[in-house]
Amino acid sequence: MRNGLLLVFREYHATSSVDQDLKSALFSALEIATRNTFGDSLDIIQLKTLSIIYYNSPKNEGKFVAYAICDRDTDYKLMKELLHKILDTFLEEYAENLDSPIKTHYDSFRNKIDSFFKDLSEKPDERAKSLFG
């Protein structure tokens, strides 16, 4: 996300029919308002059934944010670490191409996002086979 602009989007389960750019702008506005009002960044928003987990890049003073909309009982620490890895990898790979972003330039990054989440989607026996097989 950059000033509310969604750069890369990966969806595993639909959360609503609302336009993804609109959602991104809302989540970005909440983050900016929290930072400006309280001098602190958002970390997590808990709803009845969902959590919105944020990771802000400390290198870019919160200019870039990764977020995940998850079930409320999702392991917060694990998700935060995955978002950290995803955003840091994204910023490393596209450091030269972030001032005037064109969304289609980032399409291939979706596969990398999938690889970060691969372990979460595998069943324990599948994970054991990939580790020891």
PLY file of the C-alpha trace (Angstrom):
ply
format ascii 1.0
element vertex 133
property float x
property float y
property float z
element edge 132
property int vertex1
property int vertex2
end_header
0.00 0.00 0.00
1.31 3.48 -0.80
-0.84 6.45 0.25
-3.80 4.10 0.14
-2.80 2.65 -3.24
-2.92 -1.13 -3.29
0.24 -2.34 -5.05
-0.08 -6.11 -4.67
-3.14 -8.05 -3.65
-3.45 -11.74 -2.92
-6.74 -13.24 -1.84
-7.26 -16.78 -0.57
-10.87 -16.34 0.57
-13.18 -13.47 -0.34
-14.02 -11.23 2.61
-16.55 -9.03 0.82
-17.52 -7.69 -2.57
-16.10 -4.24 -1.73
-13.48 -3.01 -4.19
-9.97 -3.93 -2.98
-8.60 -0.43 -3.64
-11.37 1.01 -1.47
-10.54 -1.43 1.34
-6.87 -0.57 1.01
-7.59 3.14 1.19
-9.71 2.60 4.32
-7.00 0.53 6.04
-4.37 3.06 5.04
-6.48 5.94 6.36
-6.94 4.14 9.68
-3.19 3.62 9.94
-2.39 7.25 9.08
-5.06 8.59 11.44
-3.78 6.41 14.28
-0.19 7.49 13.68
-1.12 11.20 13.46
-3.56 11.16 16.37
-1.75 8.94 18.84
1.81 8.90 17.49
1.62 5.13 17.26
1.05 2.63 14.46
-1.76 0.15 14.15
-0.83 -3.40 14.94
-4.11 -5.27 14.89
-7.82 -4.51 14.65
-10.05 -7.15 16.19
-13.59 -7.59 14.91
-16.09 -10.21 16.04
-14.95 -12.83 13.57
-11.97 -11.24 11.82
-8.64 -9.63 12.61
-6.83 -7.11 10.44
-3.12 -7.47 11.15
-0.71 -4.75 10.06
3.02 -4.65 9.48
4.62 -1.26 8.79
8.07 -1.05 7.29
10.26 0.74 9.84
12.77 1.56 7.07
10.17 3.66 5.24
8.54 5.37 8.24
5.24 3.56 7.72
5.02 4.59 4.07
4.50 0.96 3.08
2.11 -1.29 4.95
1.30 -4.96 4.58
-1.93 -6.18 6.05
-3.82 -9.44 6.30
-7.49 -9.99 6.96
-7.72 -13.27 8.87
-9.96 -15.31 11.09
-9.95 -13.86 14.57
-8.20 -16.94 15.99
-5.27 -16.74 13.54
-1.87 -16.86 15.23
-1.06 -13.16 15.46
2.70 -13.55 15.95
3.06 -15.94 13.03
1.03 -13.69 10.73
2.98 -10.60 11.81
6.26 -12.39 11.02
4.97 -13.48 7.59
3.85 -9.93 6.78
7.28 -8.68 7.88
9.04 -11.12 5.51
6.65 -10.38 2.64
6.96 -6.59 2.89
10.73 -6.62 3.36
11.15 -8.93 0.35
8.83 -6.74 -1.73
10.73 -3.57 -0.83
14.08 -5.20 -1.61
12.94 -6.48 -5.00
11.18 -3.31 -6.12
13.29 -0.61 -4.46
13.95 1.03 -7.83
10.31 0.96 -8.95
8.28 2.46 -6.10
8.16 6.20 -6.78
5.66 5.98 -9.65
4.05 2.59 -9.16
2.25 0.76 -11.92
0.31 -2.17 -10.46
1.01 -4.59 -13.28
4.76 -4.36 -12.57
4.14 -6.21 -9.30
1.90 -9.03 -10.55
4.65 -11.65 -10.38
5.09 -10.99 -6.67
1.85 -12.85 -5.96
3.72 -16.14 -6.45
6.19 -15.10 -3.77
3.33 -14.33 -1.41
2.01 -17.84 -2.06
5.39 -19.31 -1.16
5.41 -17.47 2.18
1.99 -18.91 3.02
2.69 -22.40 1.64
3.51 -23.89 5.05
0.22 -22.65 6.47
-1.82 -24.32 3.74
-0.10 -27.72 4.01
-1.37 -30.40 6.34
1.17 -31.63 8.93
1.89 -34.85 7.00
2.44 -32.89 3.75
4.81 -30.54 5.56
6.75 -33.51 6.99
7.07 -35.04 3.50
8.40 -31.79 2.07
10.91 -31.49 4.91
12.06 -35.11 5.09
10.94 -36.62 1.80
0 1
1 2
2 3
3 4
4 5
5 6
6 7
7 8
8 9
9 10
10 11
11 12
12 13
13 14
14 15
15 16
16 17
17 18
18 19
19 20
20 21
21 22
22 23
23 24
24 25
25 26
26 27
27 28
28 29
29 30
30 31
31 32
32 33
33 34
34 35
35 36
36 37
37 38
38 39
39 40
40 41
41 42
42 43
43 44
44 45
45 46
46 47
47 48
48 49
49 50
50 51
51 52
52 53
53 54
54 55
55 56
56 57
57 58
58 59
59 60
60 61
61 62
62 63
63 64
64 65
65 66
66 67
67 68
68 69
69 70
70 71
71 72
72 73
73 74
74 75
75 76
76 77
77 78
78 79
79 80
80 81
81 82
82 83
83 84
84 85
85 86
86 87
87 88
88 89
89 90
90 91
91 92
92 93
93 94
94 95
95 96
96 97
97 98
98 99
99 100
100 101
101 102
102 103
103 104
104 105
105 106
106 107
107 108
108 109
109 110
110 111
111 112
112 113
113 114
114 115
115 116
116 117
117 118
118 119
119 120
120 121
121 122
122 123
123 124
124 125
125 126
126 127
127 128
128 129
129 130
130 131
131 132
